[in-house]
Amino acid sequence: MRFSMITVLIHKFNVSFLYLNQCLQKYSCWQARLPKCNGGMVCGFFLILILFTNNSYSQEKSFGTYYPFDINVPDSTLIKLQPIIDKADTGETILLEPGIYTGPVYLKKDGIVLDGQGKCIITGLDYQSVVYIEGDSIHIKNFVITNSGGSHDLIDCGVQITGSNNTVENCRIQECLFGIDIFKSDNNLIVHNEISSLTRRQKALKGDAIRLWWAKRNILRGNYWHSSRDMVIWYSSENLIEENKGIGNRYSIHFMYAHNNRIRANEFYNNSVGVFLMYSERTIMTDNLIMGSVGISGMCLGLKETSSNQILNNRFIYSAEGIHYDVSPYVPEQINTIQNNEIAFCGSGMFFHTNQEGNVIKQNYFHNNLSQVTIEGKTANRNVWENNYFDDYQGFDRDDDNVGDTPYELFTYVEHLWDFNKNLKFFYGAPLLVILDFLERLAPFSEPKFVLRDKEPMYFWEDKNKSQ
């Protein structure tokens, strides 16, 4: 037997410090006490070890601008950029001399290439948006774009795109309320930009790093957004979001009524929510790393009334919740496939808000979670559970086929207390609750709640990331 009952309880005791850490973030006066907890230090050590041994994601990718901008302008005289633009012909390339140029700038002629050569700043002087791209096939690159206005109603931003087939490349957009706004615009390329919002505002009052509204077939690749509110894709379809990084935002990506999009090989750290699919269908999400989505609303992936999605080969780690289900799939016949994902070091690996059915959950790797699966309804067993790995599985594999000889079954015992008072979860892992949980498993005082059954659980999981 892989784990005895006592071993499982000790495991739950140690992992519970991860949840305790999340809770203590809400009580700043207690934060200094956490390093004194040996169990928490042990868990933290192993987490750091895992992060350092699994850093192949960052080694293989480049985020943000191609090079750091260190602009030294000898003459601080402000230069109006619009007259220079107006003199250019359609399809002309404009190479600007080092300097500080003022907006707003309107690019209306098709095919213009505007190149700051890494030595130019465009400032909006804190008035409306800085650059407007209204033509088609325009390419703007190698700039620092700064100081937009601060109006949410006007969507003041660094770059606003209403034309199609345009490119924004290697720009650092800073001190702009919104970063890049793509409005009713298709086939644009947003590549290797660094984007942040107004530093003087609180997170909820900042703007979005990138905003797609009624936009199709756009590619967002290699960008780095941080210190912004959200990155939103609303009413937009067939877009590709790949190899980007987001740190310290509210939503890394928020989809709403956005279908047939692909999210691939992104990294999101320390955001309230990693990816949220809301009323959005047929999303393919593969090879992403989402970590550190903690707090009362923290989750790596949220599924809200969404169907026909494929969630494959992702890593959801060290967060309040790995995957949150809320009436998803919305149409039970249009299944969501959750496969080959690593869900680890979370308060709850998966959280089911309702008794919804229609998710196929197979070959995922659940380990070192405070709770593997948490339910707010009656059960999560209306979904298909197939060949998943659970590190608290108690069974044998006598025929060496890497399938447990007996099903994995999950019940809730002491967790019943959360149904009456959610604040009690703060004490999860305390010695008294560990003993109570042990007694509930040994001789239940009441019938435990049945959560799920995986008839053929995976017995051994090989960490593929260790070999990279």
C-alpha positions in Angstrom: 0.0 0.0 0.0 1.6 3.3 -1.1 0.4 5.3 1.8 -0.9 4.3 5.2 -3.8 6.3 6.7 -1.4 8.0 9.1 1.0 8.9 6.3 -1.8 10.5 4.3 -2.8 12.6 7.4 0.8 13.7 7.9 1.0 14.7 4.2 -2.2 16.7 4.5 -0.8 18.4 7.7 2.4 19.6 5.8 0.6 20.6 2.6 -1.9 22.6 4.7 0.8 25.2 5.3 0.4 26.3 1.7 -3.2 27.2 2.3 -2.2 28.8 5.6 0.3 31.0 3.7 -2.5 32.2 1.4 -4.7 33.0 4.4 -2.0 34.9 6.3 -1.6 37.2 3.3 -5.0 38.7 4.4 -3.6 39.3 7.9 -0.5 41.3 7.5 0.1 41.4 11.3 0.6 37.6 11.2 2.9 37.4 8.2 6.1 37.6 10.3 5.1 34.4 12.1 5.1 32.2 9.0 8.8 31.6 8.8 8.7 30.1 12.3 6.5 27.3 11.1 8.9 24.4 10.3 6.2 22.6 8.1 5.7 25.7 6.1 9.5 26.1 5.6 9.8 22.5 4.5 6.9 22.9 1.9 8.4 26.2 0.8 11.8 24.5 0.3 10.4 21.8 -1.9 8.4 24.3 -3.9 11.5 26.4 -4.6 13.4 23.2 -5.5 10.7 22.3 -8.0 10.7 25.8 -9.5 14.4 25.8 -10.0 14.5 22.3 -11.5 11.5 23.0 -13.8 12.6 26.4 -15.3 12.8 25.1 -18.9 9.8 27.3 -19.8 11.7 30.6 -19.2 14.9 29.3 -20.6 13.3 28.5 -24.0 11.3 31.7 -24.4 11.9 35.4 -24.6 9.3 37.8 -23.3 8.9 41.5 -23.8 11.1 43.7 -25.9 14.1 42.3 -27.8 16.4 44.5 -25.8 16.2 47.0 -22.9 15.5 50.5 -23.9 18.2 52.9 -22.5 17.3 56.1 -24.3 19.6 59.0 -23.9 18.2 62.0 -25.8 20.8 64.9 -25.8 18.1 67.4 -26.8 15.0 67.3 -24.7 13.1 69.5 -27.1 9.7 68.1 -27.9 9.2 67.3 -31.6 5.7 67.0 -33.1 5.4 63.7 -34.9 2.2 64.2 -36.9 3.7 66.6 -39.5 6.4 64.0 -40.2 3.8 61.3 -40.7 1.7 63.5 -42.9 4.6 64.1 -45.3 5.1 60.3 -45.8 3.7 58.5 -48.8 1.7 55.2 -48.7 4.1 52.3 -48.0 7.0 54.5 -47.0 9.4 53.6 -44.2 10.1 56.4 -41.7 13.3 56.1 -39.7 13.2 58.7 -36.8 16.2 60.3 -35.3 16.7 60.0 -31.6 14.3 62.4 -29.7 11.1 62.8 -27.8 8.1 63.1 -30.1 4.7 64.2 -29.1 1.3 62.7 -29.9 -1.5 62.1 -30.5 -0.4 60.5 -33.8 -2.8 59.3 -36.4 -1.5 56.7 -38.9 -4.0 56.6 -41.8 -1.9 55.8 -44.9 -1.6 52.1 -45.6 1.7 50.3 -45.5 3.7 52.9 -43.5 6.6 51.6 -41.4 7.4 53.8 -38.4 10.7 52.8 -36.8 12.0 54.5 -33.6 15.3 52.4 -33.9 15.2 51.9 -30.1 16.1 55.6 -29.5 12.8 57.4 -29.6 10.0 58.2 -27.2 6.5 59.1 -28.1 4.6 60.9 -25.4 0.9 61.6 -25.3 1.5 64.4 -22.8 -1.2 62.9 -20.5 -3.9 63.6 -23.1 -6.0 60.9 -24.8 -4.4 58.0 -26.6 -0.9 58.3 -28.0 -0.9 56.4 -31.3 -3.9 55.7 -33.5 -3.5 53.1 -36.3 -6.4 53.6 -38.6 -5.0 52.4 -41.9 -4.0 48.8 -42.9 -0.7 47.0 -43.1 1.0 49.6 -40.9 4.1 48.6 -38.8 5.2 50.5 -35.8 8.3 49.3 -33.9 11.2 50.1 -31.5 9.6 52.8 -29.5 8.9 53.8 -25.9 5.3 54.9 -25.8 4.2 56.8 -22.7 1.9 59.2 -21.0 -1.6 58.6 -22.3 -4.7 60.2 -20.8 -6.5 58.6 -17.9 -10.1 58.2 -19.2 -11.7 54.8 -19.0 -14.7 56.2 -21.0 -12.4 57.2 -23.9 -10.2 54.1 -23.5 -7.0 56.2 -23.4 -4.2 53.9 -24.5 -0.7 53.7 -25.8 -1.8 52.3 -29.2 -5.3 52.0 -30.6 -5.8 49.9 -33.7 -8.9 50.1 -35.8 -7.3 49.1 -39.1 -6.3 45.5 -40.1 -3.2 43.6 -40.9 -1.1 45.9 -38.7 2.0 45.1 -36.5 3.1 46.6 -33.2 6.6 45.2 -32.4 9.3 45.7 -29.8 7.7 48.7 -28.0 7.7 49.5 -24.3 4.3 50.9 -23.5 4.3 52.5 -20.0 2.3 55.0 -18.0 -0.6 54.5 -20.4 -4.0 53.7 -19.0 -4.6 50.9 -21.5 -1.8 49.4 -23.4 -3.0 48.3 -26.8 -6.7 48.5 -27.8 -7.7 46.4 -30.9 -11.2 47.4 -31.8 -13.1 45.7 -34.6 -9.9 45.0 -36.2 -8.6 41.7 -37.7 -5.3 40.0 -38.6 -3.0 42.1 -36.5 0.3 41.0 -35.0 1.3 42.2 -31.5 4.8 40.8 -30.9 7.4 41.3 -28.2 6.1 44.4 -26.4 6.3 45.2 -22.7 3.2 46.8 -21.3 2.2 48.3 -18.0 -0.5 50.7 -16.8 -0.5 54.0 -14.8 1.7 53.5 -11.7 -0.2 56.2 -9.8 -3.5 54.2 -9.8 -4.6 51.2 -7.7 -5.0 48.0 -9.6 -8.8 48.1 -9.9 -8.5 51.6 -11.5 -5.8 50.7 -14.0 -6.5 49.8 -17.6 -6.1 46.6 -19.5 -2.7 45.7 -20.9 -4.2 44.5 -24.2 -7.9 44.7 -25.1 -9.5 42.9 -28.0 -13.0 43.9 -28.8 -14.9 42.3 -31.7 -11.5 41.3 -33.3 -10.6 38.2 -35.2 -7.5 36.2 -36.2 -5.0 38.4 -34.3 -1.7 37.0 -33.0 -0.3 38.0 -29.6 3.2 36.6 -29.2 6.1 37.1 -26.9 4.6 40.1 -25.0 5.1 40.8 -21.3 2.4 42.7 -19.4 2.6 43.6 -15.8 1.2 46.0 -13.2 -2.0 46.3 -15.2 -5.6 45.5 -14.4 -6.5 42.7 -16.9 -5.9 41.5 -20.4 -9.3 41.0 -22.0 -10.6 39.3 -25.1 -14.3 40.0 -25.6 -16.6 39.1 -28.5 -13.5 38.1 -30.4 -12.7 34.8 -32.1 -9.9 32.8 -33.8 -7.1 34.6 -32.0 -3.8 33.1 -31.0 -2.2 34.1 -27.7 1.1 32.3 -27.3 4.4 32.6 -25.4 3.4 35.7 -23.4 4.1 36.4 -19.8 1.9 38.2 -17.3 2.9 39.1 -13.7 1.0 40.9 -11.0 -2.3 41.7 -12.7 -5.8 40.9 -11.8 -6.8 38.7 -14.7 -4.0 37.4 -16.8 -6.6 36.8 -19.6 -10.3 37.3 -19.3 -12.4 35.9 -22.2 -16.1 36.7 -22.6 -18.3 35.6 -25.5 -15.1 34.8 -27.3 -15.0 31.5 -29.2 -12.4 29.4 -31.1 -9.4 31.0 -29.5 -6.1 29.3 -28.7 -3.9 29.9 -25.7 -0.5 28.3 -25.9 2.7 28.2 -23.9 2.1 31.3 -21.8 3.4 32.0 -18.3 1.4 33.8 -15.7 2.6 34.5 -12.2 1.1 36.1 -9.1 -2.1 37.3 -10.7 -5.5 37.0 -8.9 -6.8 34.8 -11.8 -4.8 33.1 -14.5 -7.2 32.5 -17.3 -11.0 32.9 -17.1 -13.3 31.5 -19.8 -16.7 33.1 -19.5 -19.5 32.2 -21.9 -16.7 31.3 -24.3 -16.6 28.1 -26.2 -14.2 25.9 -28.2 -11.0 27.3 -26.6 -7.9 25.2 -26.9 -5.5 25.8 -24.0 -2.2 24.0 -24.1 1.3 24.0 -22.5 0.7 27.0 -20.2 2.2 27.6 -16.8 0.1 29.4 -14.2 1.4 29.9 -10.7 0.7 32.0 -7.6 -3.0 32.8 -8.1 -3.7 33.2 -4.4 -6.2 35.2 -2.4 -9.9 34.8 -1.8 -10.6 34.7 -5.6 -7.4 33.0 -6.6 -7.6 30.4 -9.4 -5.4 29.3 -12.2 -8.3 28.6 -14.6 -11.9 29.5 -14.3 -14.7 28.0 -16.4 -18.0 29.9 -16.3 -20.8 28.5 -18.4 -18.5 27.4 -21.1 -18.5 24.3 -23.3 -16.4 22.3 -25.8 -13.0 23.4 -24.5 -9.8 21.5 -24.5 -7.5 22.1 -21.6 -4.3 20.1 -22.3 -0.7 19.8 -20.9 -0.9 22.8 -18.6 0.7 23.3 -15.2 -1.5 24.8 -12.5 0.6 25.2 -9.3 0.8 26.9 -6.0 -2.6 28.7 -6.2 -5.8 28.8 -4.2 -7.6 26.7 -6.8 -6.3 24.9 -9.8 -9.5 24.7 -11.9 -12.8 26.3 -10.9 -16.0 25.0 -12.5 -19.2 27.0 -12.5 -21.9 25.5 -14.6 -19.4 24.2 -17.1 -20.0 22.8 -19.6 -23.1 24.9 -20.0 -24.4 22.3 -22.5 -23.6 18.8 -20.9 -23.4 17.2 -24.4 -20.6 19.6 -25.4 -17.9 18.2 -23.2 -14.9 19.9 -21.8 -11.7 17.8 -22.0 -9.3 18.3 -19.2 -6.2 16.1 -19.9 -2.5 15.7 -19.0 -2.4 18.7 -16.7 -0.3 19.0 -13.6 -2.3 20.4 -10.7 -0.1 20.8 -7.6 0.4 22.8 -4.4 -3.1 24.2 -4.5 -5.6 24.8 -1.7 -8.0 22.9 -3.9 -6.9 21.1 -7.1 -10.4 21.4 -8.6 -13.4 23.2 -7.2 -16.9 22.3 -8.4 -19.4 25.1 -7.7 -22.4 23.0 -8.9 -23.3 19.3 -9.6 -22.6 19.9 -13.3 -21.8 17.0 -15.6 -20.0 16.8 -19.0 -16.3 17.2 -18.1 -13.9 14.5 -19.2 -11.0 14.6 -16.7 -8.3 12.1 -17.6 -4.6 11.5 -17.2 -4.1 14.6 -15.0 -1.5 14.7 -12.1 -2.9 15.7 -8.7 -0.2 16.0 -6.1 0.6 18.0 -3.0 -2.8 19.7 -2.9 -4.5 20.6 0.3 -7.7 19.0 -1.2 -7.6 17.2 -4.5 -11.2 18.1 -5.4 -13.6 20.3 -3.5 -17.3 20.3 -4.1 -20.0 22.9 -3.1 -22.8 20.7 -4.5 -23.4 17.0 -3.8 -20.8 15.3 -5.9 -18.3 15.7 -8.8 -18.8 12.1 -9.9 -21.2 13.0 -12.7 -18.1 13.9 -14.7 -15.9 11.2 -16.3 -12.7 10.5 -14.2 -10.3 8.4 -16.1 -6.7 7.3 -15.3 -5.7 10.3 -13.2 -2.8 10.3 -10.8 -3.6 11.1 -7.2 -0.7 11.2 -4.8 -2.9 10.1 -1.9 -4.1 6.9 -3.7 -4.0 3.9 -1.4 -3.6 0.8 -3.4 -1.4 -1.6 -5.3 -0.3 -2.2 -8.9 0.4 -6.0 -8.8 0.4 -6.5 -12.6 2.8 -3.5 -13.3 0.5 -1.9 -15.9 0.6 1.5 -14.1 -3.1 1.2 -13.3 -4.2 0.9 -9.7 -5.8 -2.5 -8.9 -8.6 -0.7 -7.0 -10.5 2.5 -7.8 -9.5 5.8 -6.3 -12.4 7.1 -4.3 -12.5 10.5 -2.6 -14.8 11.3 0.3 -15.0 14.4 2.5 -14.7 13.9 6.3 -13.7 16.8 8.5 -14.2 19.0 5.4 -18.0 18.9 6.3 -17.2 21.6 8.8 -16.6 24.1 6.0 -20.2 23.7 5.0 -21.2 25.3 8.2 -18.5 27.9 8.6 -15.9 28.5 5.8 -13.7 30.4 8.2 -12.8 27.2 9.9 -10.7 26.2 6.9 -8.1 28.7 8.1 -7.3 26.1 10.8 -7.0 23.2 8.4 -3.9 21.2 9.4 -4.1 22.2 13.0 -3.5 19.2 15.3 -7.0 19.1 16.6 -8.5 19.0 13.1 -6.0 16.4 12.1 -7.0 14.1 14.9 -10.7 14.8 14.2 -10.1 13.9 10.5 -8.3 10.7 11.6 -11.2 9.7 13.8 -13.7 10.4 11.1 -11.9 8.1 8.7 -11.4 5.4 11.4 -15.0 5.4 12.7 -17.2 8.0 10.9 -19.7 9.8 13.2 -21.7 10.7 10.1 -21.8 9.5 6.5 -19.0 11.2 4.5 -19.8 13.0 1.3 -18.9 11.1 -1.8 -16.8 13.3 -4.2 -15.5 11.1 -7.1 -14.4 7.7 -8.2 -11.7 7.0 -10.7 -12.0 3.4 -11.7 -8.5 3.0 -13.2 -6.2 5.5 -11.4 -2.7 6.0 -12.7 -0.3 4.4 -10.2 3.0 6.0 -11.0 3.5 9.5 -12.5 6.8 10.4 -14.2 7.5 14.1 -13.9 8.1 15.0 -17.5 9.5 18.4 -16.5 12.4 17.0 -14.6 13.9 15.6 -17.8 13.8 19.0 -19.6 
